[in-house]
Structure formats: structure tokens, C-alpha cells
């Protein structure tokens, strides 16, 4: 199922995600690249069986690239909390049924701990239409979990994650400010040299 439109002169890049917040973030990150950036088609389900973020990013990139016949960029990212042994980790998006419930569960589980150190990790994988892996990178942002949610922007765990030396959660930052230090932006900057070879 090739998604490329003949009337469109730009190459298509599919973001292997059904999370609209994540797709929108990538659209903004890729706004200077000559590509039509779109989310994956509805109905694609990829079982995330990997033990590491990069494993799951690879699974998603290959599956969606082969399904769509388009260049595909996949991200697998999550929050790792030191006091919880690295949880929720690769299960971050499946920790509960909604962003609000995930945040609530994490804060409840962390109540008995004084150590609130945590980090966000993002793994990116770019796959060709035939499923061949072209690029893989990772980015990390260290910080702390706040006592309660703060801020109205962002998505996921953004309202309770405060990067080191900022005094603000991701949800309290503007897009540009977040992109200077976020795990996904750090990974994306590592991806740029390779992307220039394809777009």
C-alpha cells in the first residue's frame, strides 16, 4: 500500500505512530526538510516485544515501512524512574489506559520514595520501504519527577518530568525550549546528518 501521491513532488516520510501528539512533534522537527510527513495509516498494530527502546523502534519502523511502501521513521521512548527500578521503561505507554491514569499511577507508586531521579530515553529508527534499517540513534534527558502535575502543554508524562537545572516540567515549556533539551530532540539531532542523505 504505497501512500505516495503522484501529484506531490515531495518524498513521503511516515511516522510510525498512532499518537497524534508524537506525530505533530515530528512534523515540527522535520518542518525544514523537503518531505511530506504523515502519521501511519489507521489499523496498523505492531506488537512491541522488544526489551529495549531501540528494539521496539526497529520493529515499528520495519513493519510500517513494509506495509506502506514508504520511508518510515519510528520512535520508541519512555520514562525510566530510578526508585522504581527503571519502570515504567519500555512499558511507559502501556502503564495505564490514558495519560492521566499513567501519571496518577506513577505518582502513587513513587509516594514512598524520596529519590525522584528519572530520565527520558528516545530511540529513533529510519527504515526504507523494503524494511531495511537505515539509521538508528538514541537520546537521553535526565531529571526528576515532580510531586504533582504542572503545566498544560506536551503529552504523556510531560507534566511530571522536570529536566535538570530548568525548574520547569516539559509541560510548562514552550515547544522551542523543550526541543533544546528533550530526549527526542537530542536523538533527532543525531539523526540529522543521516537524514540529509535521504531528503
Steps between C-alpha positions, in 0.01 A plus 500: 500500500704793372385828650696727269284731288613544139404868509722563797862575406624444854608159629278358773624421848263298718523538877437154645263609773129537567578755775398832341704700752814312396419535128447876539830533686684327217324714240638808673847350536498410130347826377826605328534174308361449148266218593129446548479380860193293588387267776464127442172372351223404738485132586869413510583323826859410578563287807780662701682193626847654531683525831664828400362820349713457187361148449143630497586796276653256251195271509264791431712661228540176304135397530356837395756549220413160352126563539501847342786467252636831628801618693402471866631655821411328826553617853483302818542704810413492862563605854738307725470568874796403715306417819267273301784297353475674165123466467288574312777483236399326177151460648453878539213525252333190642534591868129589510221580256545877465759772558319613814483147640866434418609816681278419797631145528861613485455769765321253729775241465768760567338642816704282740835595343712810556712428191314655205780476242387396153591528136322498168652289222410516133610257231445582133518262206473591131401217266485484121182391315639146477544487878878546501623692806683815388567690822469445876573754775414566866459812714473540877381778731562473876280659763253446783137410560296781655261453792200592287426579133601847378433668167251461218715429195658180375362149545565178687714548809600858407307661792703311763848490346738785583831496311805585710584868555178628339252547786219414257327185383484421129131598514592848624743564215432641158573278200829668414628482855409134533669417172833630621522235772243224445604140449323486164665820378843376611444175308370696202812716488707182481277387212542820294831415324352174374165654408674744268607203289139395442313833478 
